[in-house]
Amino acid sequence: MMTPGDSFDLLDEAIDRNCAMVLSLPSAGMVRHCRSRFLGTEPGAFVVESAAGESALIDACVAGGQLAGVSFKAGDQKVVFAVKVLQRVMDYPVSDTVRVEALVLQTPTEVKAIQRRSNYRVRLTPDAELVVQVWRISERAVLRDKPMASQLVPVTLLDLSCGGIGVIFGDETDEPAKICTADRLRVQLTYRDQPPFLVEGKMRDSAHPLTDGRIRTGVQFKRMEDDLEGRQAQAQLNRIIGELQREEARRTRLGMMKG
């Protein structure tokens, strides 16, 4: 269960990584949602990129001391809070050569993290007997066609749900993993001695680079119920998750008995 301290940790990490976020500004009794990103911190405040074309609305918000909403995704959590917009800065330095219009927001006193995931996630152990392979493929490629070996991305499987998988992309060669969120992914899953099956996926926006060049992230599966092959893959995936979930429950019971 998330604690208040955990929620603030998620915010600190998002600021450090300049994550994308949504700024919600009050506007004539309604709310206007604007895409933005975290830029840095100031004493008692933090900085985000300003919303293009909303200068008048932002200035009114600053003058009136109104609260603006902030929300962002952190893995399977959605983090939300409301704070005052303290100042609009015309030329905030992002780097030595780049300056952008930015907003200085008050540091929040309360941050809430909300569970976003609706699918049960099974955490996998090394003896799970589930093998996953991931290839980068073109937008026009047929999913069932065998891709080139060079398109295979080294991957370590961490967890599984009906909606996707948690993975670490790359190997331990200190070279960056050759994959990005724009790539269309061909995912093959093989469980024990059952026939392998394919699903299409995309890498999630929430990615955590590791020190050895690998990337800890997730792959979201494309909707599978649109055709017969998709429905068969979904049924096979559901059976695998059911078996792994029962094994997970059995391990938990054995651990409680030993304790």
N, C-alpha and C positions, 0 to 999 in steps of 0.2 A: 504494500500500500504506500502511495506517495505521501511524504510528509511535507509541511510548508517549506522546510529547508531544502528538500529535493526540488521543489518547484522553482525556488530562487536559483538553485544550481543550474537548472535547465535554461533559465534566462541568462545567467552569466556565460554559459557555454555558447548560447545562440549569439550573444553580442561578440564574444571572442572570435566566432567563426563567420561573422557578417552574414548571418542567415537571412533568408527572405522572411517577410512578415506582412501583416495586413494592418493598416492604420484606419480606424473607423472614426470619422469626424461627424459631430452633430451638425445637422443642416436643416433649418426650418422645421423642426419637430421630427425630422427623420434622421437617418444615419447614412453617410456616404462612405463606402469602403474603397480604400486606395491601396494598391500594392506598393511595398516599400522594402527596405532592408536595414538591418542594424549596421551602424558605422563605428561606434566606439562609446566611450564613457567620459563623463565629466564629473567633478565633485558634486555628489548628491543628485546626479542626473545621468542620462544616457542619450545617445544621438542616433537618429535614423534619417534616412534619405527623405527629402520632402516629396509631397505628392504633386506631380506636374499639373499645372493649370488650376491649382486650388489655393493660390496665395491669399486671395481675399477671404476665403472661408477660414483658412488657418489663422490669419491675422485677427479675425473676429473671435476665434476660439481663444487666442492668447489674451486679447483684451478683456474678454468676458470671464476668464478663469474657468472655462468649461473643461470637462473631462473628455478625453479621447480614448477610444478603446484600442488595445494592442492584442494581436493574436498571432501565434505561429505554431508550426508543427515541430515536434521533437520525437522522432520515432513513432511509437503508437500513442503518443500523448498530444493533446491540443492544449497549449498554454494560453491563458487569457488574463487580462487585468485592465484597469482603467487608471489613467494618470492625467495630470495637467500638461498642456503644451506650454513650455516656459518661454521659448524664443524661436524665431525663424532666422537662420544664418544663411546669408547669400553665398558665401564662398568657403565652405567647410573643407579643410584639406584632407582628402582621402589618401593621397600619396604626395611625394615631392612635386609631382607635375600635374596632378588631377585635383580639381576642386569642384564641389557640387553644392547645390542648395540643400540645406539640412534643417532638421528640427531638433531642438533640445527638449527632452521630455523628463519630467520629474521621476525620480526613482520610486517605484511602487512600494507600498507598505503591505500589500497582499497580492499574491500570485496564485492562480488556480490552475492545476493540471487535470485535464479531463481525458479519460480513456477513450480513444478513437476506434480501436479495433473491435469489430463485431464477431470475427471468426476466432474460434478457439485455436491457440497457438501451442503446438507440441514442441518442446525443447528436445533436441536430439543428442544422444550420447554416441560415442564412437562405435558401439556395438548395435546401432539401430538397423543396420543392413539396408539402408536407403542410400542409393548413389544418385547424385545429380551431376549433369553436364550442361554447360551453357555455352552457346555460340552467338556471336554477333552476326546478324544476317541483314540483307538489304530489305527495303520496304516492299520490293516486288518479288522477293523470294517466296517459294512455296514452302510452308512449314515442314512438310514431310520429306522434302528433298534433302539429301545428305549434304551438309556444307563442307567447305574446305577445312583441313586440319588447322590452318593458320587462323581461322575464325574462332577456334576454341579458346575460352577464357578460363584460366585456372580458378577453381572455386572451392571453398570449404562451406559445407552446409551447417547452419546453426539451429534453425527451427523451421517448422512447416505449419501452414494453415490452409484453409480452402481458398484464401485470397492471395497467397504468395509464400515466399520463403525468405528467411533471414540468412545472409551469406557473408563471407569474406572473399572478395575478389582479389586475385593476384597470388603470387607465390613469394617465397622468402629470398628473393634475389636482389632486393633493394631497388628494383625497377618499378616505376609506377604501373599500376594495372591499366591495361589498354581497354578502357570501357567508360562510357558516359551515359547520362540520362537520356540522351537523344537516340541511343542505339535500340534497335528492335532485337529482341532476344529470343532464341530458340532454346527451350528448356526441356531436357529429357530426364525423366525420373524412372529409376529402376528399383523395385523393392523385392528383396530376397530373390526367389526364382521366378517371379511373375514377369510377364512380358513388359518391356519398357513402354512408356507412353509420352506424348509430347504436349506441351502447352506453350503459348506465346506470352512473353512478358516484357516489362520495362523496369529499368532500375529506378528506385525511388529517389526523390530529391534529397531526402535526409541521408547523407553519407558522411562517415567518420573516417578520415584518412589516418592510417596507422604509421608508426615511425619507420617501418620497413618497406613502405611504398604500397602496401595493400590497402584495400578499402572495405570497411565494415558498413554494410548497407542492407537493403532488401530489394527483392524483385516482386513487383505486383503482377499477378496473372491477368491476362485479358479474359473477358467474359467468355465462358466455355459452353453455354447452353444454346448457342445459335445454330448448331448443326449436329449431326449424329456423332461425328468424331469428338466434338467438344463435349457432348453429353456423356459419352463413354469415358472420356478422360476425367470428367468431373466425378463420375461414379467411382472410378478407380481411385482417385485422390481421396474421396470420402472414406472408402474402405481402409486405405492405408492409415489415414489420420485416426480412424476408430481403433485400429489395432495398436498403433503407437500410444494412443491415449490410455488404453487399458494397461499397456506395459508400464507407462508412466505412473498410473495409479498404483499398480502392484509394487513398483519400486518404492513409492512413497510409504505404502503400508509396511513394507519390510524395514524401511529405515526407522519408522516410528516404533516398530517392535524391538529393533536392536537398541534404540535409544532408551 
